[in-house]
Amino acid sequence: EDAGNCLATVLYPKKKSPPVVSIKCSHTKDQKEIQEEDNRLYQSIRHQSKPITGDNIPDSYGNIEPALEPVWALAVAGSSSIMWEKSTETLGYFLAQVKSVRQWMRKDDFIEFDYTVLLHEMPTQEIISCHMRLKWLPGHPLRVKHFCSESHGLDEGSGAESGSAAGPPAGKGANF
């Protein structure tokens, strides 16, 4: 979502704890517009006749199939919580690619996906693979559980971040 023009102050404590962030945005969209966009995204995913699956999003040329754009949008939102948790004063992350995605068909109204995402670590240039399970319903928190494997060890955690579909952080663990 385009939140408008934002200014963020990020303070990294010396201890191994999440950074303290202050964000101020001048919104270009009102809450009703944001909810309408969330609902359009939700409806486009919810009304598929079969589970959505995909690989290598975007492809090696940077292209995303239009049918997979909603899946990519959710991957961006979900992976931001992983990147947020893993970032430090000297390390940052970008979503490089959705290596694979599979939708879980549910009997309730929530939508749920399993992702394997590749995060680009800066400045090391390493690529980190993370398994991410994402569950969402407009008006409810976006729930993200994840497990990341790195070349220099294993890291696991779980979290959720604020946004149009957000809530408080979830507990630690890689329970899928």
C-alpha positions as CSV (number, residue, x, y, z in Angstrom):
1,E,0.0,0.0,0.0
2,D,1.1,3.5,-0.7
3,A,1.1,5.2,2.7
4,G,1.9,8.6,1.3
5,N,5.1,10.5,2.2
6,C,6.7,9.2,5.4
7,L,9.6,10.1,7.6
8,A,10.9,7.4,9.9
9,T,13.4,7.5,12.8
10,V,14.9,4.2,13.6
11,L,16.9,3.7,16.8
12,Y,18.9,0.4,17.2
13,P,19.5,-0.7,20.8
14,K,22.9,-2.2,21.5
15,K,21.1,-5.3,22.9
16,K,19.6,-8.0,20.7
17,S,16.1,-6.4,20.5
18,P,14.0,-4.9,17.8
19,P,14.6,-1.3,16.8
20,V,12.5,1.5,18.1
21,V,10.7,3.3,15.3
22,S,8.8,6.5,15.0
23,I,6.9,7.0,11.7
24,K,5.0,10.0,10.6
25,C,3.1,9.9,7.3
26,S,1.1,12.4,5.3
27,H,-1.5,10.0,3.9
28,T,-2.6,10.3,0.3
29,K,-5.5,7.9,0.8
30,D,-8.2,7.9,3.4
31,Q,-9.1,4.8,5.5
32,K,-12.1,4.0,3.3
33,E,-10.0,3.9,0.2
34,I,-7.5,1.6,1.9
35,Q,-10.3,-0.7,3.1
36,E,-11.7,-0.8,-0.4
37,E,-8.3,-1.8,-1.9
38,D,-7.9,-4.5,0.8
39,N,-11.3,-5.9,-0.1
40,R,-10.6,-5.9,-3.8
41,L,-7.3,-7.7,-3.2
42,Y,-9.1,-10.2,-0.9
43,Q,-12.0,-10.8,-3.3
44,S,-9.6,-11.4,-6.2
45,I,-7.8,-14.2,-4.2
46,R,-10.9,-15.6,-2.4
47,H,-12.9,-16.3,-5.5
48,Q,-10.4,-18.5,-7.3
49,S,-11.8,-21.9,-8.3
50,K,-8.6,-23.8,-7.4
51,P,-5.7,-23.0,-5.1
52,I,-3.2,-20.4,-6.4
53,T,0.3,-21.7,-6.9
54,G,3.3,-20.1,-8.5
55,D,7.1,-20.2,-8.8
56,N,9.8,-17.6,-9.4
57,I,7.8,-14.3,-8.8
58,P,9.1,-12.1,-10.4
59,D,10.7,-14.1,-13.1
60,S,14.4,-13.6,-14.2
61,Y,13.4,-10.6,-16.3
62,G,11.5,-8.9,-13.4
63,N,8.0,-9.7,-14.8
64,I,5.0,-10.7,-12.6
65,E,2.0,-12.4,-14.2
66,P,-1.0,-10.2,-13.6
67,A,-2.8,-13.2,-12.0
68,L,0.0,-13.5,-9.4
69,E,0.1,-9.8,-8.5
70,P,-2.2,-10.2,-5.4
71,V,0.1,-13.1,-4.2
72,W,3.1,-10.9,-4.7
73,A,1.4,-8.0,-2.7
74,L,0.8,-10.4,0.2
75,A,4.4,-11.7,0.0
76,V,5.7,-8.1,0.3
77,A,3.5,-7.4,3.3
78,G,4.3,-10.7,5.0
79,S,8.0,-10.6,4.3
80,S,8.3,-7.1,5.7
81,S,7.7,-8.5,9.2
82,I,10.6,-10.9,8.7
83,M,12.9,-8.1,7.3
84,W,11.8,-5.9,10.2
85,E,12.7,-8.5,12.8
86,K,16.1,-9.4,11.2
87,S,17.3,-5.9,10.4
88,T,20.0,-4.3,12.5
89,E,21.9,-1.0,12.3
90,T,24.3,-2.6,9.8
91,L,22.1,-5.2,8.0
92,G,19.0,-4.6,5.9
93,Y,16.9,-6.8,3.7
94,F,14.9,-6.6,0.5
95,L,12.4,-9.2,-0.9
96,A,14.2,-10.5,-3.9
97,Q,11.8,-13.2,-5.1
98,V,9.0,-15.5,-4.2
99,K,10.6,-18.8,-5.0
100,S,7.3,-20.7,-4.5
101,V,3.8,-20.1,-3.2
102,R,0.9,-22.4,-2.5
103,Q,-2.6,-21.4,-1.3
104,W,-4.3,-23.4,1.4
105,M,-8.0,-23.8,0.8
106,R,-9.9,-23.0,4.1
107,K,-13.5,-23.5,5.2
108,D,-13.5,-20.2,7.0
109,D,-13.2,-16.7,5.4
110,F,-9.4,-16.4,5.9
111,I,-7.0,-16.8,3.1
112,E,-3.7,-18.6,3.8
113,F,-0.5,-19.2,1.8
114,D,2.8,-21.0,2.2
115,Y,5.7,-19.1,0.7
116,T,9.3,-19.7,0.2
117,V,10.8,-16.2,-0.2
118,L,14.4,-15.1,-1.0
119,L,15.6,-12.1,0.9
120,H,18.6,-10.1,-0.2
121,E,20.8,-9.1,2.7
122,M,22.6,-5.8,2.5
123,P,25.5,-5.1,2.5
124,T,26.7,-8.7,2.6
125,Q,24.8,-9.5,-0.7
126,E,23.8,-12.9,0.7
127,I,20.5,-14.5,-0.3
128,I,18.5,-15.8,2.6
129,S,15.7,-18.4,2.1
130,C,12.7,-18.2,4.4
131,H,9.6,-20.3,4.7
132,M,6.6,-18.1,5.5
133,R,3.0,-19.0,6.3
134,L,0.6,-16.1,5.9
135,K,-3.0,-15.9,7.0
136,W,-5.2,-12.8,6.4
137,L,-8.8,-11.5,6.4
138,P,-9.5,-7.8,5.8
139,G,-10.2,-6.1,9.1
140,H,-8.1,-8.7,11.0
141,P,-4.4,-8.9,11.7
142,L,-2.1,-10.2,9.1
143,R,-0.5,-13.3,10.7
144,V,2.9,-14.4,9.6
145,K,5.0,-17.3,10.9
146,H,8.4,-17.9,9.4
147,F,11.6,-19.9,9.5
148,C,14.7,-18.7,7.8
149,S,17.8,-20.7,6.9
150,E,21.1,-18.8,6.3
151,S,24.5,-19.8,5.2
152,H,25.9,-18.8,8.6
153,G,23.4,-20.5,10.8
154,L,19.7,-20.9,11.5
155,D,17.3,-18.2,12.6
156,E,13.6,-18.7,13.4
157,G,10.9,-16.4,14.5
158,S,7.5,-15.1,14.0
159,G,5.9,-11.7,13.8
160,A,3.3,-9.4,12.4
161,E,3.5,-5.8,11.5
162,S,1.1,-2.9,11.4
163,G,-0.6,-1.9,8.3
164,S,-4.0,-2.0,6.8
165,A,-4.3,-5.7,7.8
166,A,-2.1,-5.9,10.9
167,G,-1.9,-6.7,14.6
168,P,0.3,-7.4,17.5
169,P,3.4,-9.5,17.1
170,A,2.8,-13.3,17.3
171,G,4.8,-15.5,19.5
172,K,8.2,-17.0,18.7
173,G,8.5,-20.3,16.9
174,A,8.3,-22.0,13.6
175,N,5.0,-23.9,14.2
176,F,3.3,-24.4,10.8
